[in-house]
Amino acid sequence: MTHPSGHEREIRSLADFDAALGAPGSLSGCRVQSLDLTDRTFALLSASTAGAVFLGCAMQPEAAAKVRADGALVFPPVPDLPFDPYRARLYSPGELYEGITAEAYERTPDARTYAWFRRTRSDGDIFSSMLRSLHDDAISDALDEHLAGARVVGVMGGHAMSRGGAAYAGAARLGRSLARAGLTVATGGGPGAMEAANLGAYTAPLADEALDEALELLAKAPSFTPSVTDWARAAFEVRARWPRGGDSVGIPTWFYGHEPTNAFAARVGKYFANATREDGLLARSNAGVVFLPGAAGTVQEIFDNATPNFYGSRGGPTPMVLVNRAHWTDELPAWPLLRTLAAGRPMAARIALVDSVDEAPAALAELTAARPGA
């Protein structure tokens, strides 16, 4: 028998499960991920499951006993968790914020998962640590599949940027311009500049007036403090007004769970481990990164991205555009150091500093066209 390999082995829906059993009648070598198979007992009893792996699949006891006897590995669902460590897909904002229109944010799956993380991250329990690792690996796998073949541009910037301000509106226009240019916008998935860029991508398929109106609606809840509930409800009011928004990705973390996930990324890859999230976000930004004004976190992201460009560890250097000359030369002088690092290297042709956010798309396009080392 020829065994499937790679992602071909992964079964993530009941339709895929039924299709796998339709012709060969075998799940041998497959990875069945987070499915409720309690109504598939006869199929499991009839099929060959040697070498299969069942990750978080609910099964009747006789079916579970049979597949184990076949030699399959069974990782059962974990009770009383606010998240699924074996999940097969990225999150949606609606899933993370389920119930937000009727209840406070603290009752949502996002908030309950953060509360679980705060209870367990320092207790030394290897089981909790394993669950976090399983979850984050599943998220990385889902991100790779979702972004396969996409030209991804990262937009980095501070969480403190308030709705209703000129900087927020500029970041939203940036996200819209990048999305309309055929790029997939990826952000850290949080509030501030990150939310604005995801909002811009969300409104990209709509008329220009939609973004202006959305900015007005959001301005009534400028920040996630003092009320995450009010902040999130304003976002979902925008989504309800324009339900068919464009695609983008948010990659946040429960490590900074006090900064809630924004509701405008179509798909959310939320992690427990911030280091895995940071590296994964930058590594997947294959079309470059735009750095809006920010503080320590954004400075870290600049040089996390500069390091593989400097050494060529991910292949050729990718474009880096820093926005706001005064911020990056006087307030937080990252630009002089970045320029010095780049001198004489291929990455020198792929970095730029611009004065305003509206210049960033053109600068990114110019850097993309530039030949490193020319």
C-alpha positions as CSV (number, residue, x, y, z in Angstrom):
1,M,0.0,0.0,0.0
2,T,1.2,3.5,-0.8
3,H,1.0,5.7,2.3
4,P,0.2,9.4,1.9
5,S,2.9,11.9,2.9
6,G,3.1,15.4,4.2
7,H,-0.1,17.5,4.3
8,E,-1.8,14.8,2.2
9,R,-2.0,12.7,5.3
10,E,-3.9,15.3,7.3
11,I,-7.6,14.9,7.7
12,R,-9.3,18.0,9.1
13,S,-13.0,17.6,8.3
14,L,-15.6,14.9,8.3
15,A,-15.9,15.2,4.5
16,D,-12.1,14.5,4.2
17,F,-12.6,11.6,6.6
18,D,-15.4,10.1,4.6
19,A,-13.5,10.6,1.3
20,A,-10.4,8.9,2.7
21,L,-12.5,5.8,3.5
22,G,-14.5,6.0,0.2
23,A,-12.0,4.3,-2.1
24,P,-9.2,2.5,-0.3
25,G,-11.1,1.9,3.0
26,S,-7.9,2.7,4.9
27,L,-6.7,5.5,7.3
28,S,-3.3,3.9,7.5
29,G,-0.6,6.5,8.0
30,C,-3.1,9.4,8.2
31,R,-3.3,12.1,10.8
32,V,-6.8,12.8,11.8
33,Q,-7.1,16.2,13.5
34,S,-9.6,17.4,16.1
35,L,-12.8,15.7,14.7
36,D,-15.9,14.4,16.4
37,L,-16.0,10.8,15.2
38,T,-18.6,9.5,17.6
39,D,-20.9,9.0,14.6
40,R,-18.2,7.2,12.6
41,T,-17.9,4.1,14.8
42,F,-18.8,1.6,12.1
43,A,-16.3,3.2,9.7
44,L,-13.5,3.1,12.3
45,L,-14.3,-0.6,13.2
46,S,-14.2,-1.5,9.5
47,A,-11.2,0.5,8.3
48,S,-7.5,-0.2,8.6
49,T,-5.9,2.4,10.9
50,A,-2.4,1.0,11.3
51,G,0.1,3.8,11.7
52,A,-2.7,6.4,11.9
53,V,-2.6,9.2,14.5
54,F,-5.8,10.6,16.0
55,L,-5.3,14.1,17.5
56,G,-8.1,15.2,19.8
57,C,-10.8,13.1,18.1
58,A,-13.8,12.1,20.1
59,M,-14.7,8.4,19.6
60,Q,-16.9,5.8,21.1
61,P,-15.0,3.5,23.5
62,E,-15.1,0.5,21.2
63,A,-13.8,2.5,18.3
64,A,-10.9,3.9,20.3
65,A,-10.0,0.4,21.6
66,K,-10.1,-1.0,18.0
67,V,-7.8,1.7,16.5
68,R,-5.4,1.3,19.3
69,A,-5.3,-2.4,18.7
70,D,-4.5,-1.7,15.1
71,G,-1.4,0.2,16.2
72,A,-2.8,3.7,15.9
73,L,-1.8,6.5,18.3
74,V,-4.7,8.2,20.0
75,F,-4.3,11.5,21.7
76,P,-7.7,12.0,23.3
77,P,-9.5,15.4,23.7
78,V,-8.5,17.2,26.9
79,P,-11.5,18.1,29.1
80,D,-12.2,21.5,30.6
81,L,-9.8,23.5,28.4
82,P,-10.9,26.8,26.9
83,F,-9.0,26.0,23.7
84,D,-8.3,23.0,21.5
85,P,-4.6,22.1,21.5
86,Y,-5.0,20.0,18.4
87,R,-7.0,22.5,16.3
88,A,-6.6,22.1,12.5
89,R,-7.4,25.7,11.5
90,L,-6.6,29.3,12.3
91,Y,-9.0,31.2,14.5
92,S,-11.6,33.6,13.2
93,P,-12.4,36.8,15.2
94,G,-15.9,35.5,15.7
95,E,-14.6,32.4,17.3
96,L,-12.3,34.2,19.7
97,Y,-14.9,36.8,20.6
98,E,-17.9,34.4,20.7
99,G,-20.7,35.9,22.8
100,I,-19.2,39.5,22.9
101,T,-22.5,41.1,21.7
102,A,-24.3,39.8,24.8
103,E,-21.7,39.3,27.4
104,A,-18.5,41.0,28.7
105,Y,-15.2,40.3,27.1
106,E,-14.1,38.3,30.1
107,R,-16.6,35.5,29.1
108,T,-15.2,35.1,25.6
109,P,-12.9,32.1,24.6
110,D,-10.1,34.6,24.1
111,A,-10.3,36.0,27.6
112,R,-10.8,32.5,29.2
113,T,-7.8,31.1,27.3
114,Y,-5.7,34.0,28.6
115,A,-6.9,33.4,32.1
116,W,-5.9,29.7,31.8
117,F,-2.4,30.8,30.5
118,R,-1.9,33.1,33.4
119,R,-2.7,30.3,35.8
120,T,-0.5,27.7,34.3
121,R,2.5,29.4,32.6
122,S,4.6,29.6,35.8
123,D,3.4,26.5,37.8
124,G,6.0,24.1,36.3
125,D,3.3,21.7,35.1
126,I,4.8,19.8,32.2
127,F,1.3,18.8,31.0
128,S,0.2,22.4,30.6
129,S,3.5,23.2,28.9
130,M,2.9,20.3,26.5
131,L,-0.6,21.5,25.7
132,R,0.7,25.0,24.9
133,S,3.4,23.5,22.6
134,L,0.9,21.2,20.8
135,H,-1.4,24.2,20.2
136,D,1.3,26.5,18.9
137,D,2.7,23.8,16.6
138,A,-0.8,23.3,15.2
139,I,-1.1,27.1,14.6
140,S,2.2,27.2,12.7
141,D,1.0,24.3,10.5
142,A,-2.3,26.1,9.8
143,L,-0.5,29.4,9.0
144,D,1.9,27.6,6.6
145,E,-1.1,26.1,4.7
146,H,-3.1,29.3,4.7
147,L,-0.3,31.5,3.4
148,A,1.1,29.0,0.9
149,G,1.9,30.8,-2.3
150,A,0.9,34.2,-0.9
151,R,2.9,37.4,-1.1
152,V,2.9,38.5,2.5
153,V,3.8,41.9,3.7
154,G,4.2,42.6,7.4
155,V,3.0,45.8,9.1
156,M,4.5,46.4,12.5
157,G,3.8,49.2,14.9
158,G,2.8,50.1,18.4
159,H,-0.3,49.1,20.2
160,A,-0.8,52.5,21.8
161,M,-2.1,54.2,18.5
162,S,-5.6,55.3,19.3
163,R,-8.6,55.0,17.0
164,G,-9.8,58.4,15.8
165,G,-6.3,59.8,15.3
166,A,-4.5,60.7,12.1
167,A,-1.8,58.1,12.7
168,Y,-4.4,55.4,13.0
169,A,-6.2,56.5,9.8
170,G,-2.8,56.6,8.0
171,A,-2.0,53.0,9.1
172,A,-5.5,52.0,7.8
173,R,-4.9,53.6,4.4
174,L,-1.6,51.7,4.3
175,G,-3.2,48.4,4.9
176,R,-5.8,49.2,2.2
177,S,-3.2,50.2,-0.3
178,L,-1.1,47.1,0.3
179,A,-4.1,44.8,0.0
180,R,-5.3,46.4,-3.2
181,A,-1.8,45.8,-4.6
182,G,-2.4,42.1,-4.3
183,L,-0.4,41.6,-1.1
184,T,-1.6,39.7,2.0
185,V,-1.3,42.0,5.0
186,A,0.1,40.3,8.2
187,T,0.3,42.1,11.5
188,G,0.9,41.2,15.2
189,G,-2.9,41.0,15.5
190,G,-3.3,43.4,18.4
191,P,-4.7,46.9,18.8
192,G,-3.3,50.2,17.6
193,A,-1.3,50.2,14.4
194,M,-1.9,46.5,14.0
195,E,-5.6,46.8,14.1
196,A,-5.5,49.8,11.7
197,A,-3.6,47.9,9.1
198,N,-5.9,44.9,9.4
199,L,-8.9,47.3,9.1
200,G,-7.5,48.8,6.0
201,A,-7.1,45.4,4.4
202,Y,-10.6,44.5,5.5
203,T,-12.0,47.5,3.7
204,A,-9.9,47.1,0.6
205,P,-12.7,45.4,-1.5
206,L,-15.1,48.1,-0.5
207,A,-15.7,51.7,-1.7
208,D,-13.2,54.3,-0.3
209,E,-16.0,55.8,1.7
210,A,-16.4,52.6,3.8
211,L,-13.0,53.2,5.5
212,D,-13.9,56.7,6.4
213,E,-17.2,55.6,7.9
214,A,-15.6,52.7,9.7
215,L,-13.0,55.1,11.3
216,E,-15.9,57.3,12.6
217,L,-17.7,54.3,14.1
218,L,-14.5,53.0,15.8
219,A,-13.6,56.4,17.2
220,K,-16.4,56.1,19.8
221,A,-14.2,53.5,21.6
222,P,-10.7,54.9,21.0
223,S,-8.8,52.3,23.1
224,F,-9.1,48.9,24.6
225,T,-8.7,50.6,28.0
226,P,-10.7,51.0,30.1
227,S,-13.2,48.6,28.4
228,V,-12.1,45.8,26.1
229,T,-15.8,44.9,25.8
230,D,-16.7,48.4,24.3
231,W,-13.6,48.4,22.1
232,A,-14.4,45.0,20.7
233,R,-18.1,45.7,20.2
234,A,-17.3,48.8,18.1
235,A,-15.2,46.6,15.8
236,F,-18.0,44.0,15.4
237,E,-20.4,46.8,14.7
238,V,-18.2,47.7,11.7
239,R,-18.0,44.1,10.6
240,A,-21.8,43.8,10.8
241,R,-22.1,47.0,8.7
242,W,-19.7,45.6,6.0
243,P,-19.8,41.8,6.5
244,R,-17.8,41.0,3.3
245,G,-14.4,42.4,4.1
246,G,-11.0,41.5,2.6
247,D,-8.4,39.0,3.7
248,S,-5.5,39.6,6.0
249,V,-3.8,37.8,8.9
250,G,-3.2,38.6,12.5
251,I,-0.6,36.8,14.6
252,P,-1.0,37.8,18.2
253,T,0.0,36.1,21.5
254,W,-1.6,35.3,24.8
255,F,1.8,36.3,26.3
256,Y,0.6,39.8,25.8
257,G,-3.0,38.8,26.5
258,H,-3.8,42.1,28.2
259,E,-3.6,43.6,24.7
260,P,-6.7,42.0,23.0
261,T,-6.8,40.6,19.5
262,N,-8.3,42.9,16.9
263,A,-11.4,41.8,15.0
264,F,-10.4,42.8,11.5
265,A,-7.9,40.1,10.5
266,A,-9.8,37.5,8.5
267,R,-7.6,34.7,10.0
268,V,-5.9,34.8,13.4
269,G,-2.9,32.6,14.3
270,K,-2.7,33.2,18.1
271,Y,0.2,31.7,20.0
272,F,1.1,31.1,23.6
273,A,4.9,31.4,23.0
274,N,5.7,35.0,22.0
275,A,9.2,34.1,20.6
276,T,7.6,31.5,18.2
277,R,5.0,34.1,17.2
278,E,7.5,36.9,16.6
279,D,9.9,34.8,14.5
280,G,7.0,33.2,12.6
281,L,5.4,36.5,11.7
282,L,8.6,38.0,10.3
283,A,9.7,34.8,8.6
284,R,6.4,34.6,6.7
285,S,6.6,38.3,5.5
286,N,8.2,37.3,2.3
287,A,7.3,40.5,0.5
288,G,8.8,42.7,3.1
289,V,7.9,44.6,6.3
290,V,6.7,48.1,6.9
291,F,7.6,49.5,10.4
292,L,5.3,52.2,11.7
293,P,6.4,54.2,14.8
294,G,6.5,52.1,17.9
295,A,8.5,51.5,21.0
296,A,10.6,48.6,22.3
297,G,8.5,45.9,20.7
298,T,8.8,47.5,17.2
299,V,12.5,48.1,17.7
300,Q,13.0,44.4,18.5
301,E,11.0,43.5,15.4
302,I,13.2,45.7,13.2
303,F,16.4,43.9,14.2
304,D,14.8,40.5,14.4
305,N,14.0,41.1,10.7
306,A,17.4,42.7,9.9
307,T,19.4,39.7,11.3
308,P,18.4,37.1,8.6
309,N,18.7,39.9,6.0
310,F,22.2,40.6,7.2
311,Y,23.3,37.0,7.2
312,G,21.2,35.8,4.3
313,S,19.9,32.9,6.4
314,R,16.5,33.0,4.7
315,G,17.8,33.6,1.2
316,G,17.9,37.0,-0.4
317,P,17.1,40.1,1.8
318,T,13.5,41.2,1.9
319,P,12.4,44.9,1.8
320,M,12.3,46.9,5.1
321,V,10.5,50.3,5.1
322,L,10.7,52.5,8.2
323,V,8.0,55.2,8.4
324,N,8.5,58.6,10.1
325,R,12.0,60.0,9.8
326,A,12.0,61.9,13.1
327,H,10.9,58.9,15.1
328,W,13.5,56.5,13.7
329,T,16.4,58.9,13.6
330,D,15.9,61.2,16.6
331,E,13.4,59.6,19.1
332,L,14.5,56.0,18.7
333,P,17.5,56.0,16.3
334,A,17.1,52.6,14.8
335,W,17.6,53.8,11.2
336,P,21.3,54.9,11.6
337,L,22.2,51.5,13.1
338,L,20.2,49.6,10.4
339,R,21.8,51.6,7.6
340,T,25.3,51.0,9.1
341,L,24.6,47.3,9.4
342,A,23.4,47.2,5.8
343,A,26.4,49.1,4.3
344,G,28.2,47.0,1.7
345,R,25.8,44.1,1.9
346,P,22.9,43.1,-0.4
347,M,20.4,44.3,2.1
348,A,21.5,47.9,1.6
349,A,19.3,47.9,-1.6
350,R,16.3,46.7,0.4
351,I,16.0,49.2,3.2
352,A,14.3,52.6,3.1
353,L,13.2,55.4,5.4
354,V,10.2,57.6,4.5
355,D,8.6,60.6,6.1
356,S,4.9,59.6,5.9
357,V,2.9,56.5,5.9
358,D,1.4,57.4,2.5
359,E,4.9,57.0,0.9
360,A,5.4,53.5,2.2
361,P,3.6,51.5,-0.6
362,A,5.7,53.2,-3.3
363,A,8.9,52.7,-1.3
364,L,8.1,49.0,-0.8
365,A,7.4,48.6,-4.5
366,E,10.7,50.3,-5.4
367,L,12.7,48.1,-2.9
368,T,11.0,45.0,-4.3
369,A,12.2,45.9,-7.8
370,A,15.7,46.8,-6.7
371,R,18.5,44.3,-7.3
372,P,20.5,43.6,-4.1
373,G,24.1,44.4,-4.7
374,A,23.5,46.4,-7.8
